[in-house]
Amino acid sequence: MITQNTLWIVYIVVLIAFFYFFLYRPQVNQRRAQQALIASLAVNDQVVTAGGLYGTIRAIDDDVVELEIASGVVVRMAKAAISRKLEAEI
């Protein structure tokens, strides 16, 4: 016979599983993908920053990249600000 306490335990376990699979795991996967992107950055890669700047990486330091956003215009920014690589020329 299923008691009221058993139903509460099942409810809590289902709720925890829901939060794990639909909230926590996607964030972990997204963080891993971002870390892999940052690790794969190389000079002359075409990238887009989190702020929407398009540019070409000209130099890479530990946590900083120098990004050429226009001919002769180079800005320094955090590697973590790079949101994606572009495959085609900009």
Residue pairs with C-beta under 8 A, 6 or more apart in sequence:
34 80
37 82
37 84
37 85
38 79
38 80
38 82
40 85
41 47
41 57
41 60
41 65
41 79
41 82
41 85
42 57
42 60
43 57
43 58
43 59
43 60
44 56
44 57
44 58
45 56
45 57
45 85
46 54
46 55
46 56
46 85
46 86
46 87
46 88
46 89
46 90
47 54
47 55
47 56
47 57
47 67
47 82
47 83
47 84
47 85
47 86
48 54
48 82
48 83
48 84
48 85
48 86
49 55
49 67
49 77
49 81
49 82
49 83
50 81
50 82
50 83
51 81
53 67
53 69
53 75
54 69
54 86
54 90
55 67
55 68
55 69
55 75
55 90
56 67
56 68
56 90
57 65
57 66
57 67
57 68
58 66
58 67
58 68
58 74
59 65
59 66
60 66
60 79
63 78
63 79
63 80
64 76
64 77
64 78
64 79
65 76
65 77
65 78
65 79
65 82
66 74
66 75
66 76
67 74
67 75
67 76
67 77
68 74
69 75
